[in-house]
């Protein structure tokens, strides 16, 4: 792999649907170094992601990491970090905002917290 084809930074994004990360991707597209960024999109099911290829084409590389049912957000991020190829890796903010409520309820400790908040 040549220096030109190596990403300067990998950005890890955990989501279940592309729609929930569209704003983040659009923001990353405004970066002057977007052509040196690798996006690592971690998702429970790749076939349900439905990415917008036109929005992703400006990045050096886009990897979709399918992890099956989410055990935790930290576990999902770690799965993305293991697949990242850049020397520098960035996790994009609070991944909980990028998961649909349906997917969040599948993570046991988050579903319990959500039910407790609704009871108050």
Protein Blocks (a to p, Z undefined) as FASTA:
>chain_A
ZZklpcfbdcddddfbfklmmmmmmmmmmpmklmmcccddddfblklnopafklmmmpmb
dcdddebjafbfklmmmmmmmmpcbfbdcdehjfklmpcfklmmmpmklmmmmmmmmmZZ
